[in-house]
Amino acid sequence: MDERFYVSAPPHIKSRYDARYIMHQVIIALIPPTIAGIVIFGFRALLVILISILSSILWQRMVLSVKGEKRPLDGSEIVTGLLLALNLSPLVPWWIPVVGTFVAIVLAKELFGGLGFNIFNPALIARAFLLVSWPMEMTTWMFPSIGVSQATPLNGITQATPLTLLKLQHIYTPYINLFLGNRGGCIGETSVLALLIGAGYLFFRGVIDWKIPIPYIFTVGVLSLVFKQNPLFHIMAGGLILGAFFMATDYTTTPITKLGRIIFGISCGVITVLIRLFGGYPEGVSFSILFMNAMTPLLDRWTIPKPFGYRPLGRNI
């Protein structure tokens, strides 16, 4: 019997869940909120989505060409472009998603070494860059086309987001409008129903688990009660559902330990509520996730399980 021992490089346990498979599942899960955004906001939403995806693919191809790499596209560029588009207003100029995808693909991902090496979520970095660079274009919101007469010129109608209405005018948007999407906001954040359908698909396929999104959403609800706010409104308004299920769960930029992921979700919830209630912006989801992305290495270091028999150097048994 041949009893030779073969040593090979890790990983030793392999799975069909590679990066390409995961990206394809995320794309499928994003179809419901994408369709909902197009139905709610019309042709302008479709145009922003197409420009964002195509420019993201173009930037990825150009970077690979410059770097002399011939690796095939893995779908992450489509996910990045689509997520950025869903985080934009349908009224943004055409060049906004082009600049945004450049920041996301070239600066936030490839300069760090490509997929798996970036420390921040590329789509959120791009959104934050666009928001501080062109705040007027990024915060002009469109009234839903499903609530406007066909004889009305849609390009001339704007509406504040539910969080802006609450912050500035103390007006609560009806729950049914928040759930179905008949409200102003980013293309992909308006319909909670569509987002939950996509999130349910990711849970069903095993792509994400509860450890980040559920503590995130639960924390926002609890703190809303603590500060005498409407918890259900704060859960459904803004980009909380989109961020919790589709961006805070990014494998690369979130902790690998179970405890670390729970702490990540809770911390995102705390920061989101603090920004919403006491900050200058009515929304805090994007900035909370980016801040916790920076904390991910520390969370992994603090929460990683100690090996059996481990003891610090210099200590007696």
C-alpha positions in Angstrom: 0.0 0.0 0.0 1.3 3.4 -0.9 1.4 5.4 2.4 3.2 8.4 1.1 2.0 11.7 2.7 1.3 14.5 0.3 1.5 18.2 1.4 -0.4 20.8 -0.6 -1.2 24.4 -0.2 -4.5 25.4 1.4 -7.5 25.5 1.0 -7.9 21.7 1.6 -11.7 21.8 1.8 -13.2 23.2 -1.4 -16.7 24.3 -2.2 -18.7 25.2 -5.2 -19.5 28.5 -3.6 -16.7 30.5 -5.3 -16.7 34.2 -6.0 -18.4 33.8 -9.4 -21.2 31.7 -8.0 -21.8 34.2 -5.1 -21.9 37.2 -7.4 -24.4 35.5 -9.7 -26.6 34.8 -6.7 -26.4 38.4 -5.5 -27.3 39.6 -9.0 -30.4 37.4 -9.0 -31.4 38.7 -5.6 -31.1 42.3 -6.8 -33.5 41.7 -9.6 -36.7 42.4 -7.6 -35.5 45.8 -6.2 -34.1 46.7 -9.6 -37.5 46.0 -11.3 -39.3 47.8 -8.6 -37.1 50.8 -9.0 -37.7 50.9 -12.8 -41.5 50.5 -12.3 -41.6 53.2 -9.6 -39.3 55.8 -11.3 -39.6 54.9 -14.9 -37.1 55.3 -17.8 -34.7 57.5 -15.9 -34.1 54.8 -13.3 -33.4 52.2 -16.1 -31.0 54.7 -17.8 -29.0 55.2 -14.6 -28.8 51.4 -14.0 -27.6 50.6 -17.5 -25.0 53.4 -17.5 -23.7 52.3 -14.1 -23.4 48.6 -15.0 -21.8 49.2 -18.4 -19.3 51.8 -17.1 -18.4 49.4 -14.2 -17.6 46.7 -16.7 -15.7 49.1 -18.9 -13.5 50.3 -16.0 -12.9 46.8 -14.9 -11.7 45.8 -18.4 -9.5 48.8 -18.7 -7.8 48.2 -15.3 -7.2 44.5 -16.2 -5.7 45.7 -19.5 -3.4 48.2 -17.9 -2.3 45.6 -15.3 -1.7 43.0 -18.0 -4.0 40.5 -16.4 -6.1 38.2 -18.5 -8.4 36.8 -15.7 -12.1 36.7 -16.7 -14.7 38.9 -15.2 -16.2 37.3 -12.1 -19.4 39.3 -11.9 -18.3 41.5 -9.0 -18.1 44.5 -11.4 -21.8 43.9 -12.3 -22.7 43.7 -8.6 -20.8 46.9 -7.9 -22.3 48.8 -10.8 -25.8 47.6 -9.9 -25.5 48.4 -6.2 -24.2 51.9 -6.9 -27.1 52.5 -9.3 -29.6 51.4 -6.7 -28.0 53.9 -4.3 -28.5 56.8 -6.6 -31.4 59.1 -7.3 -33.0 58.5 -10.7 -32.5 62.3 -11.4 -28.6 62.2 -11.3 -26.9 63.3 -14.5 -25.5 60.5 -16.7 -21.9 61.3 -15.7 -22.5 60.6 -12.0 -22.6 56.8 -12.3 -19.6 56.9 -14.7 -17.5 58.8 -12.1 -18.9 56.7 -9.3 -18.0 53.4 -11.0 -14.5 54.7 -11.6 -14.1 55.4 -7.9 -15.6 52.0 -7.0 -13.7 49.8 -9.4 -10.4 51.6 -9.9 -9.8 53.4 -6.6 -11.7 51.4 -4.0 -11.1 47.9 -5.4 -8.3 47.4 -7.9 -5.8 49.7 -6.3 -6.1 47.6 -3.2 -5.4 44.4 -5.2 -8.7 43.5 -6.6 -11.6 41.4 -5.3 -10.9 40.1 -1.8 -8.3 42.7 -0.9 -10.4 45.9 -0.7 -11.1 47.1 2.8 -14.2 49.2 2.0 -17.3 48.3 0.2 -16.6 49.8 -3.3 -20.2 50.8 -4.1 -20.5 52.6 -0.7 -17.1 54.4 -1.1 -18.3 55.6 -4.5 -21.6 56.8 -3.1 -19.9 58.7 -0.2 -17.5 60.3 -2.7 -20.3 61.4 -4.9 -22.4 62.7 -2.0 -19.6 65.0 -0.7 -18.5 66.1 -4.2 -21.9 66.8 -5.7 -24.4 67.0 -2.9 -27.1 68.8 -4.9 -27.2 66.2 -7.7 -27.1 63.4 -5.2 -29.9 64.7 -3.0 -32.5 65.7 -5.6 -35.2 63.1 -5.5 -37.9 62.1 -7.9 -41.5 61.7 -7.2 -42.6 58.1 -8.0 -44.1 57.9 -11.4 -46.8 55.5 -10.1 -48.3 58.3 -8.1 -48.3 60.9 -10.9 -50.6 61.5 -13.8 -49.3 60.5 -17.2 -49.9 64.0 -18.4 -47.4 65.4 -15.8 -43.8 66.0 -16.9 -41.9 63.7 -14.5 -38.6 65.4 -14.9 -39.9 68.5 -13.2 -41.3 66.8 -10.1 -39.2 66.2 -7.0 -40.0 64.9 -3.6 -38.1 64.7 -0.3 -37.2 61.3 1.1 -39.2 60.0 4.1 -36.3 60.6 6.4 -35.8 64.2 5.2 -39.5 64.9 5.7 -39.3 63.6 9.2 -36.1 65.5 10.0 -37.1 68.8 8.6 -41.0 68.8 8.8 -41.7 66.0 11.3 -43.9 64.3 8.8 -44.2 60.5 8.8 -44.7 58.7 5.5 -47.5 56.1 5.6 -46.3 52.5 6.1 -47.9 51.2 3.0 -45.9 53.7 0.9 -42.7 52.6 2.6 -43.4 49.0 2.1 -44.4 49.1 -1.6 -42.2 52.0 -2.6 -44.5 54.9 -3.4 -42.1 57.5 -2.1 -39.0 59.5 -3.0 -35.5 58.0 -2.5 -32.8 56.1 -4.2 -33.7 53.8 -7.0 -33.2 50.6 -5.0 -34.1 51.5 -1.5 -37.8 52.5 -1.9 -39.6 49.1 -2.0 -39.1 47.2 1.2 -41.2 44.3 -0.3 -38.9 43.9 -3.3 -35.8 44.1 -1.0 -37.2 41.4 1.3 -37.8 39.1 -1.6 -34.2 39.5 -2.7 -32.9 39.0 0.8 -35.1 35.9 1.2 -33.5 34.4 -1.9 -30.0 35.1 -0.4 -30.9 33.3 2.8 -32.4 30.4 0.9 -29.3 30.0 -1.2 -27.1 30.2 1.9 -25.2 33.3 0.6 -25.9 35.3 3.7 -26.9 34.6 7.3 -28.6 36.4 10.1 -25.5 37.5 12.1 -25.1 41.0 10.6 -28.5 42.1 9.1 -30.7 41.0 11.9 -28.7 42.6 14.8 -28.3 45.7 12.5 -32.1 46.1 12.0 -33.0 45.1 15.6 -30.5 47.7 17.0 -32.1 50.4 14.9 -35.5 49.5 16.1 -34.5 49.3 19.8 -32.6 52.6 19.7 -35.5 54.3 17.9 -37.7 53.3 20.8 -35.1 54.6 23.3 -35.0 58.0 21.6 -38.9 58.0 21.4 -38.9 57.5 17.6 -41.1 55.3 15.5 -39.1 52.0 15.2 -41.1 50.6 12.3 -40.7 53.8 10.3 -36.9 53.9 10.9 -36.6 50.3 9.8 -38.5 50.7 6.6 -37.4 54.3 5.7 -34.1 55.1 4.0 -31.6 52.5 2.9 -31.6 50.3 6.0 -33.0 47.2 4.4 -30.8 47.6 1.3 -27.7 48.2 3.3 -28.3 45.6 6.0 -28.9 42.7 3.6 -26.9 43.6 0.5 -23.9 45.7 1.6 -23.2 45.1 5.2 -23.0 41.4 4.4 -20.1 41.8 1.9 -17.7 38.9 2.6 -14.5 40.9 2.0 -15.2 43.9 4.2 -16.9 42.3 7.2 -15.6 40.1 10.0 -15.1 36.4 9.6 -15.9 35.4 13.2 -19.5 34.9 14.4 -19.1 37.2 17.4 -17.4 39.8 15.2 -20.2 39.8 12.7 -22.8 40.3 15.4 -20.8 43.2 16.9 -20.5 44.6 13.4 -24.2 44.6 12.9 -25.0 46.1 16.2 -22.4 48.8 15.8 -23.8 49.7 12.3 -27.2 50.1 13.9 -25.9 52.4 16.6 -24.0 54.6 14.2 -27.0 54.8 11.8 -29.4 56.0 14.5 -26.9 58.5 15.9 -26.4 60.0 12.4 -30.1 60.1 11.6 -31.1 61.7 14.8 -28.1 63.9 15.7 -26.1 64.3 12.5 -26.4 66.7 9.6 -27.5 64.0 7.2 -31.0 62.4 7.5 -29.5 59.0 6.5 -26.6 57.1 8.1 -26.5 53.6 6.6 -23.7 54.2 4.1 -21.4 55.9 6.6 -22.1 53.4 9.3 -21.1 50.5 7.1 -18.0 52.2 5.9 -16.9 53.1 9.4 -17.4 49.5 10.5 -15.5 48.3 7.4 -12.5 50.1 8.8 -13.0 48.3 12.2 -13.2 44.8 10.6 -9.5 43.9 11.2 -9.8 44.8 14.8 -13.0 42.9 15.3 -11.4 39.8 13.8 -8.4 40.2 16.0 -10.5 40.7 19.2 -13.0 37.9 18.5 -11.0 35.2 16.8 -11.1 32.0 18.9 -7.9 31.1 20.7 -6.3 27.8 19.7 -6.6 24.9 22.1 -3.9 25.1 24.8 -3.0 28.7 23.9 -1.3 30.8 26.5 0.5 34.2 26.2 4.3 34.1 26.1 6.0 34.6 29.4 3.2 33.0 31.5 3.6 29.8 33.5 1.3 26.9 32.9 
